[in-house]
Amino acid sequence: MTRPASSGPAPDGAQTHDLRILAILSMLMAFASISTDLYLPALPTMARSLHASTGTMEFTISAYLIGFSLGQLVWGPIGDRYGRRTPVSIGLVLFVLGSAGCALAGSSTSMIAWRAVQAVGACASVVLARAMVRDLYAGNKAAQMMSTLMTVMAIAPLLGPSVGGLILHVANWRAIFWTLVAVGLATLAAQRTMPETLPPARRNHEPLSRAFASYGRLLQLRRLLGYAGASGFFYGAVYAYVAGTPFAFITYHHVPPQLYGVLFGAGILGIMATNQINARLVLLYGSDRLLRWGTLAAALSGLLLAVDAHADRGGLIGLAGLFVPLFTFMSVAGFIVANSIAGALGCAPERAGAVSALIGSVQYGTGILGSALVGVLADGTPWPMAYVMTFMGLACAASAWLLVPAGEPASTEPAHRVS
């Protein structure tokens, strides 16, 4: 049984209901980062154990990103046709199997293969959790809920490497993947307590072959392209940041690895703060307006970063001149990611699963491109990272300002709450 979402103050029972949904959705969406962040400290140990080179072990990350990006395109239409619960459960089972395979892997080749399986399973949780938000909430309320989820999600990359390091301190690297098996099983149990958010009457009953073909039709929606571009190009900058900052801070500026963790964590805290600010402001100013402000701030931060990185090659500025624009750039994620996802889902609410999959695939696909460009252009200085982030920031702003028409109301199609 469903009931329309209310825009007024929620009674205590509804607030408790929202908190329970928030907790479960947060667990589902955390798979985007926990699957990688937890085992990052173990990569050198894994390389020695599996007799593999550092470069080969880095393919375990690439395989995960590719599987995560492409897998979403499959789960989205499946979720629109069969509902959310069953596909998420199947994805969690795949995640558990993939994590167990990683724990038992005897070679780098098998590790890479099981990481791809793990990713395909994990992305079902993420792509359909976003669709569940659109099932339950509409318009600016959906953006507000997405911001809250993004804040909770940010805890995973903040704590993941530290937790992985603690596990590695008391056990071997395989224990990290057994931990992921346990997390997957616990999430599967929790997810089964959440009612279906997409009733049969609202499902897309066309054959899956036609549903997959709908991606072409979705890409013809100008407004959707704007949201996808804003979110995707920003992710390209984020992954350029992830790939470039270890070398920019540790190698170029001689920052100790421990301090690098602090600098990286500061960016995560900035993201958490702006997501909370966005959640408070979105009902007042609207998600599209905050999205434009955020992309403009990203573009300006990118330009300042490029200027500082160029000046730094001549020794004119130091670490602070690089850190400040990087911190600002990362922090505005709170105004860009949640609002662009909510806006995109509102463009075609009847295909929320497919839209969520398309947005997620664009995000991770552009992320792979951003990190690859930093690697190709690497010259031992911060400028490749800075220039890639600048380009991505400008493209992000152009997408939001040129393709998302100003003044048009967000989708007001009623969302549904599960009783």
Legacy VTK file of the C-alpha trace (Angstrom):
# vtk DataFile Version 3.0
C-alpha trace
ASCII
DATASET POLYDATA
POINTS 419 float
0.000 0.000 0.000
1.298 3.455 -0.829
0.436 6.980 0.094
1.497 10.270 -1.497
4.491 12.014 -0.001
3.513 15.086 1.932
5.246 18.424 1.671
4.098 19.491 5.150
5.578 18.703 8.536
5.855 14.988 9.114
4.370 13.401 12.223
6.638 11.468 14.578
5.702 8.157 12.979
6.592 9.437 9.518
9.898 10.816 10.804
10.767 7.415 12.291
9.778 5.839 8.965
12.056 8.277 7.116
14.975 7.554 9.458
14.623 3.809 8.902
14.516 4.292 5.135
17.488 6.665 5.365
19.520 4.090 7.292
18.825 1.302 4.786
19.399 3.492 1.726
22.655 4.737 3.254
23.860 1.157 3.664
22.987 0.408 0.042
24.665 3.524 -1.359
27.806 3.082 0.763
28.819 0.141 -1.445
30.065 2.677 -4.004
33.087 3.442 -1.831
33.454 0.859 0.925
34.328 -1.891 -1.563
37.509 -0.048 -2.557
38.372 2.256 0.342
38.562 -0.587 2.837
41.290 -2.516 1.006
43.427 0.386 -0.262
45.945 0.128 2.646
46.416 -3.565 1.830
47.411 -3.139 -1.837
51.200 -3.378 -1.247
50.743 -6.454 0.976
48.420 -8.042 -1.588
50.974 -7.435 -4.348
53.640 -9.303 -2.392
51.282 -12.120 -1.438
50.025 -12.638 -4.991
53.479 -12.072 -6.555
52.147 -9.198 -8.656
53.502 -5.781 -9.575
52.066 -2.557 -8.216
50.670 -1.722 -11.663
48.908 -5.082 -11.874
47.270 -4.593 -8.483
46.040 -1.172 -9.581
44.041 -2.993 -12.262
41.868 -4.314 -9.408
40.625 -0.728 -9.024
40.170 -0.228 -12.771
38.268 -3.513 -13.095
35.974 -2.456 -10.289
35.278 0.968 -11.830
34.553 -0.537 -15.254
32.254 -3.193 -13.791
30.530 -0.593 -11.638
30.004 1.761 -14.569
28.666 -0.780 -17.066
26.740 -2.874 -14.551
24.472 0.035 -13.693
23.149 0.131 -17.257
21.853 -3.421 -16.752
20.331 -3.033 -13.292
18.414 0.185 -14.049
15.882 -1.231 -16.561
15.639 -4.472 -14.549
14.650 -2.424 -11.491
12.035 -0.509 -13.501
10.479 -3.780 -14.722
10.683 -6.058 -11.679
10.737 -3.592 -8.789
13.626 -2.637 -6.525
13.860 -5.298 -3.812
14.543 -8.445 -5.823
17.247 -6.968 -8.101
18.967 -5.380 -5.082
18.925 -8.743 -3.295
20.427 -10.481 -6.331
23.085 -7.755 -6.552
23.964 -8.174 -2.869
24.345 -11.934 -3.363
26.709 -11.249 -6.282
28.620 -8.792 -4.092
28.998 -11.411 -1.356
30.182 -14.025 -3.874
32.619 -11.543 -5.435
34.007 -10.556 -2.029
34.445 -14.207 -1.031
36.185 -14.847 -4.360
38.580 -11.974 -3.646
39.277 -13.385 -0.173
40.137 -16.782 -1.666
42.001 -15.479 -4.753
45.341 -17.132 -5.408
46.524 -14.884 -8.230
46.224 -11.303 -9.406
44.219 -12.465 -12.446
41.549 -14.117 -10.330
41.534 -11.122 -7.989
40.841 -8.763 -10.915
38.037 -11.035 -12.179
36.376 -11.322 -8.764
36.638 -7.552 -8.292
34.608 -7.108 -11.481
31.954 -9.515 -10.124
31.967 -7.609 -6.833
31.422 -4.329 -8.692
28.510 -5.603 -10.795
26.811 -6.742 -7.610
27.560 -3.582 -5.626
26.288 -1.207 -8.293
22.789 -2.736 -8.134
22.469 -1.420 -4.582
23.648 2.052 -5.519
21.702 2.581 -8.739
18.431 1.255 -7.322
18.813 3.088 -4.001
18.834 6.338 -5.985
15.721 5.184 -7.830
14.068 4.388 -4.484
14.598 8.006 -3.444
12.612 9.106 -6.505
9.945 6.478 -5.769
9.429 8.012 -2.350
10.114 11.744 -2.819
9.659 14.345 -5.559
11.301 17.609 -6.603
13.261 19.572 -4.004
12.361 17.064 -1.282
14.145 14.376 -3.314
17.198 16.628 -3.573
17.087 17.211 0.181
16.961 13.476 0.874
19.769 12.862 -1.604
21.945 15.449 0.159
21.401 13.724 3.480
22.349 10.388 1.927
25.480 11.910 0.393
26.519 13.180 3.821
26.183 9.722 5.328
27.955 8.169 2.321
30.929 10.485 2.802
31.711 8.758 6.093
32.734 5.585 4.203
35.754 7.074 2.321
36.635 9.043 5.446
36.835 5.969 7.691
37.349 3.174 5.145
41.171 3.304 4.800
41.595 3.610 8.591
39.314 0.639 9.267
41.105 -1.358 6.579
44.430 -0.486 8.191
43.177 -1.692 11.589
41.997 -4.987 10.110
45.367 -5.392 8.409
47.088 -4.725 11.732
45.337 -7.626 13.495
44.851 -10.017 10.548
45.939 -10.553 6.929
44.545 -8.816 3.841
42.066 -11.615 3.170
40.227 -10.673 6.386
39.296 -7.342 4.753
37.329 -9.145 2.047
35.720 -11.488 4.586
34.634 -8.317 6.383
32.995 -7.178 3.140
31.228 -10.555 2.950
29.813 -9.902 6.419
28.785 -6.353 5.474
27.031 -7.664 2.369
25.108 -10.293 4.332
24.103 -7.757 7.008
22.904 -5.317 4.338
20.958 -8.090 2.605
19.168 -8.872 5.870
18.411 -5.187 6.514
17.232 -4.582 2.959
14.725 -7.419 3.186
12.925 -5.502 5.966
12.258 -2.560 3.659
8.971 -2.757 1.697
8.960 -2.540 -2.093
8.957 1.113 -3.191
7.786 0.539 -6.788
4.324 -1.076 -6.856
3.414 -3.260 -9.879
1.062 -0.603 -11.266
3.945 1.850 -11.693
6.433 -0.571 -13.254
7.574 -0.524 -16.852
6.242 -3.741 -18.373
7.801 -3.455 -21.830
10.392 -6.110 -22.828
13.879 -5.531 -21.453
15.271 -5.233 -24.992
13.097 -2.149 -25.530
13.882 -0.892 -22.045
17.605 -0.976 -22.784
16.941 0.870 -26.039
15.277 3.627 -23.996
18.725 4.962 -23.092
18.846 6.473 -26.576
15.553 8.257 -25.979
16.677 9.508 -22.578
19.804 11.000 -24.135
17.577 13.129 -26.358
16.228 15.015 -23.340
18.173 18.280 -23.237
17.516 18.911 -19.564
18.607 15.396 -18.608
21.837 15.886 -20.585
22.483 19.018 -18.534
22.128 17.179 -15.243
24.179 14.232 -16.512
26.896 16.552 -17.797
27.091 18.542 -14.562
27.328 15.411 -12.445
29.549 13.469 -14.853
32.142 16.177 -15.464
32.330 16.846 -11.734
33.068 13.163 -11.130
35.789 13.405 -13.784
37.389 16.148 -11.693
36.968 14.146 -8.481
38.789 11.142 -9.903
41.500 13.409 -11.299
41.848 14.670 -7.715
42.038 11.105 -6.366
44.664 10.118 -8.947
46.707 13.329 -8.747
46.820 14.426 -5.112
49.077 11.626 -3.797
51.808 12.732 -6.203
51.040 16.463 -5.907
51.146 16.441 -2.102
53.512 13.585 -1.183
55.970 13.511 -4.093
56.031 17.154 -5.227
55.425 18.973 -1.940
57.034 16.288 0.286
54.006 15.956 2.552
54.256 12.967 4.960
51.724 10.202 4.145
50.026 10.763 7.509
49.456 14.444 6.720
48.193 13.511 3.268
45.424 11.530 4.970
44.493 14.665 6.924
44.432 16.825 3.781
42.352 14.233 1.927
39.988 13.909 4.882
39.523 17.690 4.959
37.997 17.519 1.482
35.592 14.806 2.622
34.546 16.942 5.601
33.959 19.846 3.202
31.676 17.637 1.104
29.741 16.558 4.189
29.303 20.173 5.313
27.993 21.454 1.974
25.618 18.508 1.645
24.087 19.493 4.964
23.901 23.141 3.867
22.277 22.063 0.609
19.712 19.968 2.488
18.722 23.060 4.479
18.657 25.501 1.558
17.156 23.389 -1.220
13.533 23.824 -0.100
14.100 27.585 0.072
16.029 28.259 -3.149
15.352 25.182 -5.273
17.741 22.457 -6.409
18.408 23.900 -9.895
19.525 27.271 -8.558
21.856 25.676 -6.005
23.193 23.389 -8.733
24.127 26.390 -10.890
25.784 28.167 -7.978
27.754 25.038 -7.178
28.967 24.483 -10.737
29.990 28.143 -11.013
32.020 27.790 -7.799
33.636 24.635 -9.211
34.602 26.412 -12.439
36.096 29.385 -10.578
37.962 27.097 -8.181
39.333 25.173 -11.151
40.588 28.328 -12.816
42.272 29.437 -9.574
43.788 25.964 -9.249
45.224 26.148 -12.768
46.749 29.575 -12.089
48.232 28.385 -8.800
49.587 25.171 -10.317
51.233 27.143 -13.125
52.751 29.590 -10.646
53.890 26.695 -8.478
56.071 25.393 -11.326
58.114 28.533 -10.878
58.237 28.128 -7.128
56.004 31.149 -6.500
53.479 29.445 -4.202
53.541 26.551 -1.781
51.301 23.808 -0.498
48.615 26.196 0.772
48.207 27.753 -2.677
47.402 24.290 -4.053
45.304 23.022 -1.152
42.859 25.944 -0.879
41.391 25.754 -4.423
41.399 21.943 -4.240
39.470 22.041 -0.965
36.980 24.550 -2.378
36.512 22.530 -5.560
35.815 19.289 -3.670
33.545 20.960 -1.119
31.035 22.232 -3.702
30.147 18.604 -4.417
27.369 19.125 -1.879
25.612 21.516 -4.253
26.258 19.567 -7.462
25.902 15.805 -7.060
22.664 15.514 -5.075
20.861 18.249 -7.026
21.905 16.919 -10.426
20.819 13.370 -9.560
17.468 14.531 -8.163
16.919 16.772 -11.192
17.719 13.971 -13.626
15.371 11.549 -11.866
12.612 14.161 -12.142
13.000 14.320 -15.931
11.574 10.811 -16.394
10.208 9.534 -13.064
8.523 6.595 -14.765
12.003 5.324 -15.703
13.804 6.258 -12.504
15.878 3.059 -12.558
17.129 3.642 -16.102
17.827 7.337 -15.423
19.721 6.482 -12.238
21.745 3.894 -14.160
22.527 6.348 -16.947
23.660 9.045 -14.506
25.782 6.595 -12.535
27.399 5.159 -15.647
28.244 8.644 -16.911
29.714 9.554 -13.516
32.028 6.578 -13.291
32.838 6.581 -17.000
33.933 10.209 -16.819
35.738 9.409 -13.579
37.804 6.775 -15.371
38.574 9.342 -18.099
39.639 11.977 -15.556
42.003 9.664 -13.704
43.409 8.285 -16.980
44.151 11.793 -18.316
46.104 12.625 -15.154
48.149 9.445 -15.662
48.797 10.108 -19.354
49.825 13.743 -18.790
51.841 13.078 -15.614
55.145 14.947 -15.522
55.964 14.987 -11.805
54.183 18.313 -11.133
50.601 19.119 -10.012
49.676 20.816 -13.298
48.188 17.752 -15.131
45.744 17.251 -12.252
45.026 20.982 -12.097
44.371 21.391 -15.812
42.174 18.267 -16.029
40.138 19.495 -13.041
39.872 22.958 -14.610
38.540 21.541 -17.870
36.094 19.296 -16.029
34.930 22.200 -13.836
34.268 24.456 -16.816
32.397 21.663 -18.636
30.393 20.984 -15.467
29.296 24.632 -15.255
28.530 24.821 -18.983
26.276 21.761 -18.706
24.254 23.261 -15.856
23.993 26.811 -17.194
23.418 26.029 -20.875
21.369 22.809 -20.839
19.207 23.147 -17.719
16.649 25.914 -18.465
16.308 28.444 -15.673
12.926 29.031 -14.103
11.330 25.722 -15.074
9.755 23.926 -12.115
11.034 20.553 -11.032
8.866 17.534 -11.700
5.788 17.642 -9.511
4.620 14.106 -10.255
3.572 12.722 -6.882
6.051 10.402 -5.264
4.816 7.545 -3.130
5.602 6.544 0.391
5.541 2.952 1.547
3.161 2.492 4.404
LINES 1 420
419 0 1 2 3 4 5 6 7 8 9 10 11 12 13 14 15 16 17 18 19 20 21 22 23 24 25 26 27 28 29 30 31 32 33 34 35 36 37 38 39 40 41 42 43 44 45 46 47 48 49 50 51 52 53 54 55 56 57 58 59 60 61 62 63 64 65 66 67 68 69 70 71 72 73 74 75 76 77 78 79 80 81 82 83 84 85 86 87 88 89 90 91 92 93 94 95 96 97 98 99 100 101 102 103 104 105 106 107 108 109 110 111 112 113 114 115 116 117 118 119 120 121 122 123 124 125 126 127 128 129 130 131 132 133 134 135 136 137 138 139 140 141 142 143 144 145 146 147 148 149 150 151 152 153 154 155 156 157 158 159 160 161 162 163 164 165 166 167 168 169 170 171 172 173 174 175 176 177 178 179 180 181 182 183 184 185 186 187 188 189 190 191 192 193 194 195 196 197 198 199 200 201 202 203 204 205 206 207 208 209 210 211 212 213 214 215 216 217 218 219 220 221 222 223 224 225 226 227 228 229 230 231 232 233 234 235 236 237 238 239 240 241 242 243 244 245 246 247 248 249 250 251 252 253 254 255 256 257 258 259 260 261 262 263 264 265 266 267 268 269 270 271 272 273 274 275 276 277 278 279 280 281 282 283 284 285 286 287 288 289 290 291 292 293 294 295 296 297 298 299 300 301 302 303 304 305 306 307 308 309 310 311 312 313 314 315 316 317 318 319 320 321 322 323 324 325 326 327 328 329 330 331 332 333 334 335 336 337 338 339 340 341 342 343 344 345 346 347 348 349 350 351 352 353 354 355 356 357 358 359 360 361 362 363 364 365 366 367 368 369 370 371 372 373 374 375 376 377 378 379 380 381 382 383 384 385 386 387 388 389 390 391 392 393 394 395 396 397 398 399 400 401 402 403 404 405 406 407 408 409 410 411 412 413 414 415 416 417 418
